[in-house]
Amino acid sequence: MWAHYGREHRGICIQLSPYEDGLFLIARQVIYGDRFPALTVPTPPGGGGEYYLHKSSDWAYEKEWRVVGPFNSCSIVLRSGTGSAVIFGARAETTTIDAVIGLKEERERLGKAAFKIHQAELDDEGFCIGVRRFRC
């Protein structure tokens, strides 16, 4: 996942606590397969979301879940306690680290929900990725 979505370990991962926001109650498992799903056009009222749950079986190791709904914009606002941690990639840049630490400190000053900070570590001898508590 870090290689595909985390800029080769230079990005971040935001850990979400699904019990803090009702949006996750409608999350559904992705359906992995080797054929495109059928798409009905026009989409029947209340339907069409199934199409967005399909993904190539090459990605099955991700064990992904998705929230699909009739959203009118590309952004979703989550409750403040939903983000429970930030995990820096093993090669996170100083500007990224400083920005996240600054956000955490600002949230704490404002009395908002705190989040933990961790960092990914690459194994020197194998393919494992560990996660340790980040020390500011």
MARPA-648334 format. One record per residue (C-alpha): x, y, z. Coordinates in steps of 0.2 Angstrom, whole numbers, padded with zeros to 4 digits, always signed. Layout:
// MARPA-648334
XYZ ...
This chain:
// MARPA-648334
+0000+0000+0000 +0014+0012+0004 +0022+0009-0013 +0005+0012-0022 -0003+0026-0012 +0010+0033+0000 +0023+0040-0013 +0036+0026-0010 +0035+0029+0009 +0036+0048+0008 +0018+0051+0012 +0007+0047+0027 -0007+0035+0031 -0022+0042+0042 -0029+0029+0054 -0047+0030+0056 -0058+0024+0070 -0074+0018+0061 -0083+0017+0078 -0082+0036+0079 -0092+0040+0063 -0109+0033+0057 -0103+0034+0039 -0093+0018+0041 -0109+0009+0045 -0113+0008+0027 -0095+0003+0021 -0095-0013+0011 -0082-0025+0006 -0074-0023-0012 -0079-0037-0024 -0063-0044-0032 -0064-0053-0049 -0057-0054-0067 -0071-0047-0077 -0079-0030-0077 -0096-0028-0069 -0112-0025-0079 -0116-0006-0078 -0134-0001-0081 -0137+0016-0089 -0147+0025-0084 -0144+0020-0066 -0160+0014-0058 -0166+0024-0043 -0157+0019-0027 -0145+0008-0037 -0129+0008-0046 -0117+0008-0031 -0113-0010-0034 -0102-0005-0049 -0090+0005-0038 -0087-0010-0027 -0078-0020-0040 -0059-0021-0043 -0047-0033-0051 -0043-0049-0042 -0024-0043-0043 -0028-0031-0029 -0037-0044-0017 -0023-0043-0005 -0029-0025+0000 -0045-0032+0008 -0052-0015+0004 -0069-0008+0010 -0078+0006+0002 -0092+0018+0006 -0102+0021-0009 -0117+0034-0009 -0126+0047-0018 -0113+0061-0013 -0115+0078-0021 -0097+0083-0019 -0080+0075-0018 -0077+0079+0000 -0083+0070+0015 -0083+0078+0033 -0079+0065+0047 -0082+0069+0065 -0067+0075+0074 -0063+0059+0083 -0063+0048+0068 -0045+0052+0064 -0036+0042+0078 -0018+0042+0071 -0006+0047+0058 +0008+0035+0052 +0022+0043+0043 +0030+0033+0029 +0048+0026+0032 +0055+0040+0021 +0043+0054+0026 +0050+0071+0022 +0054+0084+0036 +0040+0096+0029 +0027+0083+0030 +0032+0078+0048 +0032+0097+0053 +0015+0100+0045 +0007+0085+0054 +0015+0089+0071 +0009+0107+0069 -0008+0101+0066 -0008+0090+0081 -0002+0104+0092 -0015+0116+0085 -0029+0103+0089 -0023+0101+0106 -0022+0120+0109 -0040+0121+0103 -0046+0107+0115 -0050+0095+0100 -0048+0077+0099 -0030+0072+0099 -0022+0059+0088 -0007+0048+0089 +0008+0049+0078 +0018+0033+0072 +0031+0030+0059 +0033+0015+0047 +0050+0006+0047 +0057-0005+0033 +0065-0022+0038 +0083-0022+0033 +0083-0041+0030 +0065-0045+0023 +0049-0038+0016 +0041-0033+0033 +0035-0016+0037 +0034-0012+0056 +0026+0003+0064 +0033+0011+0079 +0028+0026+0090 +0035+0042+0083 +0045+0053+0095 +0044+0071+0092 
